[in-house]
Amino acid sequence: MHDEVRARRGLSNRRDLDIAAPGLRAAAAIASVRPTGRIADGNPELPVSLLISRTRGSLYEAYEVAVQRLFPARLIGCLQASRVVAVSYLPDAGNKVVLRLPANPCT
């Protein structure tokens, strides 16, 4: 239900839901955030560069992915450089990533 509400507000889309449902969860450090200046319904569009940590069998690897989308204004505090966030990604397409942000603002 929460995801459907986000989709109606333009804060999520079918692609994101298709990644989040079967996707593997991982931790990601935010490398950078740069506002684009675009705002829709009070929600800013932000390109976010992520360093994702994942394991492949017994190997550990980190890689960088960029995600650009509208984010709820109340969650901007969650999107600061060096903060660790949860993500989901598709195992066969690691560049398809969805941030798993909390429903409530970060403290």
N, C-alpha and C positions, 0 to 999 in steps of 0.2 A: 504494500500500500504506500509506504513512504517513497519508494522508487517511482511509483506512478505519479504521485503528487509532484516530485522533482521534475519528471519528464514533462508534465503539463506546464510547468513554469519555465521550461527551457533550460533547466539546470542539469538535465540528464537526457539521454536519448536511447533508442532501442539498441544501438551499437554498444553503449556502455553497459546496459543490462545484460546483453549477450556475452560480454566479457566477464562481468562480475559473477554471474551465476555459476559457470563451470570453471572459472579461472582459479589459478593457484594464488594463495595469499603470500605476501612477502612484506618486508620492511623496506622503506626507501627514505633516504635523506634528501631533503630539498636543497639543491645546489644553488638555484637562483629563482627569483620571481621578479618579473618586470611588467608593470601595468601597461596595457595597450592604450588606455584612455577611453575605451568603449565601455559603456554601462547600459544595461538593459534592465528595466524595472528595479533600479537601485543595486543591481548585482554587477560587479566588475568582471571584465574579461581579463584573464591573466595567463601568460605563457609561463609554465612552471617546468623547470629542469630538475629531473629526479635521478638520483644514483640508487639503483635498485640492487638489493642483495638477494641472491637466490642460491640454492644448492642444486646441483645436477649430479645425482648419485652421491658419491663421496667428495665431489669437488665443490668448492665455494667460488662464486664469481660475482662481480659487481659490474653493472653496465649503466650507461646513461640514456635516458629517454626524455623527450620533451612532450608536454601535454599542454594544449591551449584550449581553454573553455571558459564559460561563465561560472563563477563561484558565488555561493550565497554570501552577501556582505557580512553577515554575522560570523562567518567562519574565516575571515581574513587573518585573524590571529593565529590560526592553525597553519597558515601558509607562509611561514617565515624561513629564511635561509637557515640551514643546519638543523631544523626541526625534523624529527623522524615521524613519518606517517605510514599508515597501512595502505597497501595497494593490492590489486588483483591483476594478474596478467595471464595470457594464454600461453601454455607451455611450448607450443609450436610456433608462436609468433610473439616473442618477448617485447616487441615494440607496441603491442596493443595492450595498453595499461589503463586502469581506472583507479583513481584515488578513492579510498574508503574513509571519507571524512565523517566525524561524529555528527549526530543530529543537532547537538547543542554546541555552543561556542567553547573553544579551548580555553583553559585557564592557565 
